[in-house]
Amino acid sequence: MFTPSPLKRIIFFLLLDTIITFFTLFLAYNLRFNFNVPNSFYDNFIIIALILLVLKVSIFIYFKLYRTAWRFFSLYEVKKILFAHILVYILFTLTFLIFKEELSPMARSIIIIDFMLSLVFISLLRLSKRIIIETNTNEKYKNTLLIGATKSIESILKDKKNLSYTPVAIIDDNKMLQKTYIMNLMVYSFEDLVEVCQSKKIESVIISKDYNQEKLVEIYEILSMLEIHDIKVINSISDKSKKELKDISVEDLLARHPKDLDKRRIESFIKDKTVLITGAGGSIGSEISRQCKRFGAKQLILLDHSEYNLYQITEELNAENVTSVMQTVRNSGFVENTFKKYKPEIVIHAAAYKHVPLVEDNILEGISNNIIGTKNCIDLAIKYGAEKFVLISTDKAVRPTNVMGTTKRVCELYAQNTKSEKTEIVAVRFGNVLGSSGSVIPKFKSQIAEGKNITVTHPDITRYFMLIPEACELVLQAASIGKGGEIFILDMGEPIKIVDLAKKMIELSGREDIEIEFCGLRPGEKLYEELLINDSDKKTDYESITVASPTMFNIDELNKQIDRLLEEEDKISILKEIVPEFNHQPNK
């Protein structure tokens, strides 16, 4: 019976608005006549009260005042009550003037008095729960420090009790704000961070500003030193589209953010083009699909062999210019029908098997999907006159020790050396992306959630990391400057030790019972990934993008060796012929 619901809220406020309407009108009469109202003025009291009530309820419904949750009533809703009252009493005044004889006797000053009383009482009713919640001191919440004096903190300060923390101070680097007050909270400088945390007994921190990674890491390390582990962010670096309060993540602390993203160039490259994306349901493919929609592609052709992944990205994009094609790139005939039907101007080839141990155990499938699938798409892009073909490659293609990396290196060789006619074919090589389905982060999160020790293959193993959205933007940026035959390398920053990543994730979880176990390198796995084969790379107009030196390869000979890969049993030997630097590290 007492469980809140929208219907119960409407009935509750309708009842109280009725009581307030009659009460304030009665009080207005008494104030007007100094509590000695002539009996004749009460003759039409009920009629006047009912007219006011009908007008109020009608106008309140129009202003959606009955739809606002009681505890979240704010200044915005108070302004709506004011405007609603002005409209109500204007309409009532017009009604009184039209039906003056029927509604007399009535002193006109009563309308003004009732307007003021009704506005105050109805506003106080709506604000009462907020006032009670925010002044209730029976419950103890965490002393919270806000870092960054932004507009976002206003909602935190207004709803502090709902989220179980009590802001006690603000830190900001703006000197104009320091030593001032924001909603009764003192603003301090970053130099005061340690002192404020200690003197105010800070237990929780909310970071509301978009700080760069270096600054964010500095803040995190100071807070960790002070043993403050409850750290939240409003504008997550890993997902800026969602303005919500969430725990600081390892992505926020480790992601590298390129400073030379040229979104105008990307837009001019994508805008009003028909773009085909293979592997569109995967981690990279789906983000590239989002980017292409954002940058104004005329038509998006999403191709993927996974029904579920394709459905997910199609539902998310939900646009008339998005067409979903459920195909495998290994079937040249089916994919040709797609090229023939849509004639894409840009082809972004993200479809590939990327999981190193799985490809080691399924070599033929890896060759078929990665090499043959890529060859099919490149050949069809040339045949149907695509302007640009973009191959998504990997750092594992450099001096590969596994079949997956070697197949991607073969794809690079084919992309660089095939006769491309008018189609500009480029490859873009980069390392791991934070949060992808195949990365270690989801695995570590799962292990922590289950209370298991984190398993790391080797204490010295390192990897490059970048956020998926920024990696995909750089892919499109590299593609936009390509003229054909280049292998672009994205600057992934400094490699990160996986054991350091694991330690940071354990710190962030606050789980002192979880340890790190070393389980040994997996088949084909390297300790260190590389992005370049040698140091003779060329620079581009962008610091974050360089070009690897070309590798010449007779395309007719390469085609013959690819045919042999499918026919002969010893596929590793043939892969070594094509990629002499392939140093296979199989199961031991």
Residue pairs with C-beta under 8 A, 6 or more apart in sequence:
6 67
9 66
9 69
9 70
10 66
13 65
13 66
13 125
14 57
14 66
16 125
17 53
17 56
17 57
17 60
17 122
18 53
20 118
20 121
20 122
20 125
21 49
21 52
21 53
21 56
21 118
22 49
22 53
23 121
24 114
24 117
24 118
24 121
25 45
25 48
25 49
25 52
25 110
25 114
26 45
27 117
28 110
28 113
28 114
28 117
29 37
29 41
29 42
29 45
29 110
30 37
31 113
32 107
32 109
32 110
32 113
33 41
33 107
38 105
40 105
41 105
41 106
41 107
43 105
44 102
44 103
44 104
44 105
44 106
47 103
48 103
48 106
51 92
51 95
52 88
52 92
52 114
52 118
55 88
55 91
55 92
55 95
56 84
56 88
56 118
59 84
59 87
59 88
59 91
60 66
60 84
62 84
63 80
63 81
63 83
63 84
64 80
65 77
65 80
65 81
65 84
65 126
68 77
68 126
70 126
70 129
71 129
71 130
71 133
71 162
72 130
72 159
73 126
73 127
73 129
73 130
74 130
74 158
77 126
78 123
78 126
78 127
81 119
81 122
81 123
81 126
82 119
85 115
85 118
85 119
85 122
89 111
89 114
89 115
92 111
93 111
95 103
96 103
96 106
96 108
96 111
130 158
133 161
133 162
134 160
134 161
136 161
139 161
141 160
141 161
141 164
141 165
141 166
142 164
142 165
142 166
142 203
142 204
142 230
143 165
143 166
143 168
143 200
143 201
143 202
143 203
143 204
144 160
144 165
144 166
144 167
144 168
144 202
144 203
144 204
144 205
144 206
145 167
145 168
145 169
145 170
145 171
145 196
145 197
145 200
145 202
145 204
145 205
145 206
146 153
146 156
146 167
146 169
146 170
146 171
146 185
146 205
146 206
146 208
147 170
147 171
147 172
147 205
147 206
147 207
147 208
147 209
147 219
148 171
148 172
148 207
148 208
148 209
148 211
149 170
149 172
149 174
149 177
149 182
149 187
149 208
149 209
150 208
150 209
150 234
152 208
152 234
152 235
152 243
153 167
153 170
153 182
153 206
153 208
154 183
156 163
156 167
156 206
156 208
156 234
156 245
157 167
157 183
157 185
160 166
160 167
163 245
165 204
165 206
167 185
167 206
168 185
168 200
168 202
169 185
169 186
169 187
169 188
169 196
169 200
169 202
170 182
170 185
170 186
170 187
170 188
171 187
171 188
171 189
171 190
171 192
171 193
171 196
172 178
172 187
172 188
172 189
172 209
173 189
173 190
175 189
177 187
178 187
178 188
178 189
179 186
179 187
179 188
180 186
180 187
181 187
188 196
193 219
193 222
194 222
194 226
196 202
197 223
197 226
197 228
198 226
202 226
202 228
203 228
203 230
204 228
204 230
204 231
204 232
205 223
205 228
205 230
205 231
205 232
206 232
206 233
206 234
206 245
207 216
207 219
207 231
207 232
207 233
207 234
207 248
208 233
208 234
208 235
209 235
210 235
210 237
210 240
211 219
212 257
213 237
213 252
213 253
213 254
213 255
213 256
213 257
216 237
216 248
216 252
216 253
217 253
220 231
220 248
220 253
223 229
223 231
224 507
229 507
229 508
229 510
230 510
231 247
231 248
231 508
232 245
232 246
232 247
232 248
233 245
233 246
233 247
233 248
233 252
234 243
234 244
234 245
235 243
236 242
236 244
236 246
236 249
236 251
236 252
237 251
237 252
237 255
237 257
237 467
238 249
238 251
238 252
238 255
238 434
238 435
238 467
247 508
248 508
249 508
250 434
250 441
250 501
250 504
250 505
250 508
251 434
251 435
251 441
251 467
253 504
254 434
254 465
254 496
254 501
254 504
255 434
255 465
255 466
255 467
255 470
256 465
256 466
256 467
256 470
256 492
256 493
257 467
257 470
258 470
258 474
258 491
258 543
258 544
259 543
259 544
260 542
260 543
260 544
261 470
261 473
261 474
261 477
261 544
262 477
262 542
263 295
263 473
265 477
265 480
265 481
266 291
266 295
266 473
266 476
266 477
266 480
267 295
267 296
268 480
269 295
269 346
269 476
269 479
269 480
270 291
270 292
270 295
270 296
270 297
270 346
270 476
271 295
271 296
271 297
271 298
272 296
272 297
272 298
273 297
273 298
273 345
273 346
273 387
274 297
274 298
274 299
274 301
274 342
274 343
274 344
274 345
274 346
275 292
275 297
275 299
275 300
275 301
275 344
275 345
275 346
275 347
275 348
276 301
276 303
276 338
276 339
276 342
276 344
276 346
276 347
276 348
276 386
277 285
277 288
277 289
277 292
277 300
277 301
277 302
277 303
277 348
277 350
278 285
278 303
278 304
278 329
278 347
278 348
278 349
278 350
278 351
278 373
278 377
279 285
279 303
279 304
279 329
279 349
279 350
279 351
279 352
279 392
280 286
280 288
280 289
280 302
280 303
280 304
280 309
280 310
280 313
280 324
280 350
281 302
281 304
281 306
281 308
281 309
281 310
281 312
281 313
282 304
282 309
282 350
282 351
282 437
283 433
283 435
283 436
283 437
283 438
283 468
284 350
284 392
284 433
284 436
284 468
284 471
284 472
284 475
285 302
285 304
285 313
285 348
285 350
285 351
286 309
286 312
286 313
286 316
287 468
287 469
287 471
287 472
288 348
288 350
288 472
288 475
288 476
289 300
289 302
289 313
289 317
289 322
290 316
290 317
290 469
291 469
291 472
291 473
291 476
292 300
292 348
292 476
293 300
293 317
293 319
293 322
295 476
297 321
298 321
299 321
299 322
299 323
299 342
300 317
300 319
300 321
300 322
300 323
301 323
301 325
301 338
301 342
301 344
302 310
302 313
302 314
302 317
302 322
302 323
302 324
302 325
303 325
303 326
303 327
303 329
303 335
303 338
303 351
304 310
304 313
304 324
304 325
304 326
304 327
304 351
305 326
305 327
305 328
305 329
305 351
307 326
310 324
310 326
311 324
314 322
314 324
323 342
325 338
327 334
327 335
327 338
328 334
328 369
328 373
329 335
329 349
329 351
329 369
329 373
329 374
329 376
329 377
330 368
330 369
330 372
330 373
330 376
331 376
332 376
332 379
332 380
335 376
335 377
335 380
336 380
336 383
339 380
339 381
339 383
339 384
339 386
340 384
343 384
343 385
344 381
344 384
344 386
345 386
345 387
345 388
346 386
346 387
346 388
346 389
346 390
346 479
347 377
347 381
347 386
347 388
347 389
347 390
348 390
348 392
348 475
348 479
349 374
349 377
349 378
349 389
349 390
349 391
349 392
350 392
351 369
351 373
351 377
352 369
352 370
352 373
352 374
352 392
352 408
353 359
353 362
353 365
353 366
353 369
353 370
353 404
354 394
354 404
354 438
355 404
355 438
356 396
356 402
356 404
356 405
356 522
356 523
356 524
356 525
357 522
357 523
357 524
357 525
359 365
359 366
359 370
359 402
359 403
359 404
359 407
359 524
360 402
360 403
360 404
360 523
360 524
360 586
360 587
361 523
363 403
363 571
363 572
364 571
366 403
366 404
366 407
367 403
367 407
367 565
367 566
367 571
368 566
370 404
370 407
370 408
370 410
370 411
371 407
371 410
371 411
371 414
371 562
371 565
372 562
372 566
374 391
374 411
374 414
374 415
375 411
375 414
375 562
377 389
378 389
378 391
378 414
378 415
378 418
378 425
379 418
381 389
381 423
381 425
382 389
382 418
382 419
382 420
382 421
382 423
385 421
385 422
385 423
386 423
387 422
387 423
387 424
388 423
388 424
388 425
388 426
388 479
388 482
389 415
389 420
389 423
389 424
389 425
389 426
390 426
390 427
390 428
390 475
390 479
390 482
391 411
391 412
391 415
391 425
391 426
391 427
391 428
392 427
392 428
392 475
393 408
393 411
393 412
393 427
393 428
393 429
393 430
393 487
394 404
394 405
394 408
394 429
394 430
394 431
395 429
395 430
395 431
395 432
395 464
395 492
395 529
395 530
395 531
396 402
396 404
396 405
396 408
396 526
396 529
397 405
397 406
397 408
397 409
397 411
397 412
397 429
398 405
398 409
398 429
398 529
398 530
398 531
398 532
398 533
399 530
399 533
399 581
399 583
400 406
400 408
400 409
400 579
400 581
400 582
400 583
401 524
401 525
401 526
401 582
401 583
401 584
401 585
402 523
402 524
402 525
402 526
402 584
402 585
403 524
403 572
403 575
403 584
404 524
405 524
406 575
406 578
406 579
406 582
407 575
409 579
409 582
410 558
410 562
410 575
410 578
410 579
411 427
412 427
412 429
412 487
412 551
413 551
413 553
413 558
413 578
413 579
414 555
414 558
414 562
415 425
415 426
415 427
415 487
416 425
416 427
416 485
416 487
416 550
416 551
416 553
417 551
417 552
417 553
417 554
417 555
417 558
418 425
418 555
419 555
420 484
420 485
423 484
424 482
424 483
424 484
425 484
425 485
426 478
426 479
426 482
426 484
426 485
426 486
426 487
426 488
427 486
427 487
427 488
428 474
428 475
428 478
428 479
428 487
428 488
428 489
428 490
429 487
429 488
429 489
429 490
429 531
429 548
430 464
430 466
430 471
430 474
430 475
430 489
430 490
430 492
430 531
431 463
431 464
431 465
431 466
431 490
431 492
431 495
431 529
431 531
432 439
432 463
432 464
432 465
432 466
432 529
433 439
433 465
433 466
433 467
433 468
433 471
434 441
434 465
434 466
434 467
434 468
435 441
435 442
435 467
435 468
436 468
440 463
440 498
440 501
441 501
441 505
444 454
444 501
444 502
444 505
445 505
447 453
447 454
447 455
447 514
448 454
448 505
448 506
448 509
448 511
448 514
451 511
451 513
451 514
452 514
453 514
453 515
453 516
453 517
454 502
454 505
454 506
454 514
454 515
454 516
454 517
455 516
455 517
455 518
455 519
456 498
456 499
456 502
456 516
456 517
456 518
456 519
457 498
457 518
457 519
457 520
457 521
457 522
457 525
458 498
458 518
458 520
458 521
458 527
459 499
459 518
460 497
460 499
460 527
461 497
461 498
461 499
461 521
461 525
461 527
461 528
462 495
462 496
462 497
462 498
462 527
462 528
462 529
463 495
463 496
463 498
463 529
464 492
464 493
464 495
464 496
464 529
464 531
465 492
465 493
465 496
466 474
466 490
466 492
466 493
471 490
474 490
474 544
474 545
475 490
477 542
477 545
478 488
478 490
478 540
478 545
479 488
481 540
481 541
481 542
481 545
482 488
485 550
486 547
486 548
486 550
487 547
487 548
487 550
488 540
488 545
488 546
488 547
488 548
489 531
489 532
489 537
489 545
489 546
489 547
489 548
490 531
490 544
490 545
491 543
491 544
491 545
491 546
492 531
495 528
495 529
499 516
502 516
503 516
506 514
506 516
521 527
521 585
523 585
523 586
523 587
524 584
524 585
524 586
525 585
526 585
532 546
532 548
533 548
533 549
533 551
533 581
534 549
536 549
537 546
537 547
537 548
537 549
538 546
538 547
538 549
539 546
539 547
540 546
540 547
558 578
561 574
561 577
561 578
562 578
564 574
565 571
565 574
565 575
568 574
572 584
575 582
576 582
576 584
